Amino acid sequence: MLTKAKLLAEIKTFPEEFSIDQLVERLILIEKVEIGRKQSEAGDIVSEEEMEYEVKKWFK
């Protein structure tokens, strides 16, 4: 979940003028990165071997 502090820090990196679309895209990216970090910390990951196996199935 996004905190006010993270939101404010991110907004400070934006130029003086930006679109709502740019802001929403950045917020979605931040949320996805946070979710990925939490999954990684919880050990909810896919090994490289598992990923290679899955990718090979895509191209069969």
N, C-alpha and C positions, 0 to 999 in steps of 0.2 A: 504494500500500500504506500502511496505517495504521502509524504509529510509536507506541512507548510514550509518548513525550512528548506527541503529539497526543491520545492516549487519555486520559492523565492530565489534560491541560488541559481536555478536554471534560467529564470526570467532575467536575471542580471546579466547573463551571457548573451542575450538577444540584442540585436541592434535597436535603435530608437523606434523604428517602425517595422512591424512584422504583421503577418496575417494570422488570423485565428487558426487557419489550417496548419501553418507552420508550428504554432504552439501545440496544437492537439497532436500532430505527428511526433513532436519531440517528447511530449508527455507519455504517449503510447510506448515509444522506444524506452524511456526510462522505466516504465512499469514492467515491460518485458525483461529488461536487464535485471531488475530487482527480483522478479519471479525466478529467473534463471539462477541467480546467486543463491536464493533460498533453496531451490531444488538441489543445487550442487552441495550446499552445506548439509542438507539432509541425506545426501548420498543417493538421491534419486537421479541417477545418471545412466547413460548408455556407454558401454565400453567401446573402444575403437573397433574391436573385432565384431561386436554386435552391429555396429553401424555399417561396417563394410559388408556384412552379410545382408543387411536390409537394403543397402544401395544396390547390390548386385541383383536382388530380386526385382527392383524397379526396371532393370534393363533386360529382363528375360522376355 
